[in-house]
Amino acid sequence: MKTSGSELTIAVPKGFLYKGSYKYLFSLGISLQAENSRDLVFYDKKNKIKGLLVRPADVSVYVEHGSADLGIVGSDLLMEQTPDVIKLRDLHFGKCKLVMAVKKDSVYKKSEDLPANAKIATKFTKLTNDFIHKRGLSAEVIKLYGSVELAPLLGLSNAIIDLVDTGETLRANNLTAIETILESSAILIVNPVSYKFKRTIINSLVNL
Amino acid sequence: MKKFLRNPKGSRDWLPDEIIKQEFVRRSLVRVFELWGYQPVQTPILINLDTLTQSSDKLSEIAFKLIGQHGDLLALRADLTTPIARVTAERLKGEKLPFRFYYVGKVFRYHARKTTNERELYQIGIEFIGAKEGASDLESLKILLESLDKLGLKKYLVSVNHAGLWNELFKYFGNTAAELYKALSKKDLILFESVINKSKLSRPEKSFWNELIKLRSNKDAIAHMKKLNGLKKKLNKITSYFKKINNLFGDRIQIDLSLTSDVDYYTGIYFEAVTPYLGRKLGSGGRYDQLINKFGFNVPAIGFSLCLEDVLLALELQGKSFDGFKPPKLFSSGKNIKKTFNIINKLHKKNKSATLKL
């Protein structure tokens, strides 16, 4: 494709999944090296692989448009963004849960306890709307881009829907999870057209 | 500052230098279609919503709907196969078959495709109406390949599968096959694997499914269809048909048993064309023997369409250069404009462009 000398381009997420992704790629014999510490593009020259370091939410964008052949992304984001990509493999790392949480001393013990027209703050608006719909709640969704835990403490919302790993952040902010919406782990995705033209190298790379 | 009124989301203008490129695609394809004896048809953009609901649930879901002055439900056409099926049943029943039609026209959808925001796109394609499965399918595939070549696409791949294969698999494996098909159409190979693992399939049956998504060569794909004894006979017809396709086109057409279709009315082969220059397919097609019958004329048909904008984008990404605009020769009007017009007309007769210098 568009890459000079590289046979495959992989989008690797920064942040929570970065370490696990690096380890996973290493286990496949891929070692992506940056030439400068600020580089966002890495190379494994031996395997002719190019790595892109991108925000987690951008991984599926690169892969969907074919700018990257492969990508590693959390299943939570895949369900939120529903990109048109092939979900190739569950990598079983980066496990976390999408939960509904409320203040520790709250009277809400389950989602149904929330008042009519409750406010729910979240980064995951699609998944939250789906959840509201499925539970028959009447709630308003407030989109936030980070530090979602603040919302109930400041009275911005009655509850939040957010990812938890160990639950430490929730505890530190006096919040408690009352319902699990889904469990997430890292997924290897591939662009459908790349998978047609490069199926053999991709399959042999990931031992399919 | 004056505020400009903009186009609604997902629509675009075409300025002359862009039209030149659009015209290249259009002319190249129309040339191929006409050499094969296809004739143009046009149908209205505004259609009755019933026409769409009659044809495909998927299409009526994504189509723009409108309410007419008297409360009648209308829609903007979301594809061209459906309106052509409708007009064939309405106006051409009893005429001598087959009909070879081609079309160039816009389709309108809330989301024309997932990765971008377009809501109106040009589709360009053919419909071959009135011939049963067989040589007409091969003709369609041949025309698709010639079209892609004529455009000058350097690298592309056409994948083909057969709806009959899935029908037999549904019958043989029941619900499991339905779940597996669903997983494949969602492109979810993780779900695909977990459906296999949770099922009560025998070991050879499991390996049949596991291999289905890994097959690469046409030879492997054809051999794969003979692997399960219980299915072998039932797939005989399709197997020998695939062999024919392979003998004729070799590697230029890839038999992909895991290919699912976007449209719900295909009854025979269905296929799609992709190029590495673009992360999504360029076009697709297939046999739809029951569609025209829904409008009251029982006649088999096959066709395909390409998305003009996507073809153009792929060509640009491939680095194709297009002819530019040739400026006309300019003449000052002078005192005697009649005389100048005569000079200009003389050039026009020689097929050279000329106009006034103003």
Interface residues (C-beta under 8 A of the other chain):
Chain A: M1 K2 E64 H65 G66 S67 P83 D84 V85 I86 K87 L88 R89 D90 I187 N191 P192 V193 S194 K196 F197 R199 T200 N203 L208
Chain B: K114 T115 K155 L157 S159 K187 D188 L189 I190 L191 K214 R216 Q254 D256 V274 T275 P276 Y277 L278 G279 R280 K281 L317
